[in-house]
Amino acid sequence: MIEVKNLTKKFGDNLVLDNLGFNVAKGEILGFLGPNGAGKTTTMKIITSFWAATSGQVLIDGLDVASQSLAARKKIGYLPETVPLYEDMKVSEDLKFIA
């Protein structure tokens, strides 16, 4: 369902991801473990179309996140470590607002 192929991300001269590749099949659960600066958040932001890769490809159920980002985003859910909730809303209100 998720295919990451030769994913590379640079910020200026700083190489953050270097030719990363992996697959996640339907029903599998994947977790990223590693020290700060290992590229975990960068990888997730590219998979979820928040950031563009320098090179490589990410497919969600066969949809390229770079060229078909809206359709690909409908196939996945992502809750970042820092939850972007409005503090004056209940969680249920925020979810309804976002949906």
Secondary structure, 3 states (H helix, E strand, C coil): CEEEEEEEEEECCEEEEEEEEEEECCCCCCCCCCCCCCCHHHHHHHHCCCCCCCEEEEEECCEECCCCHHHHHCCCCCCCCCCCCCCCCCHHHHHHHHC
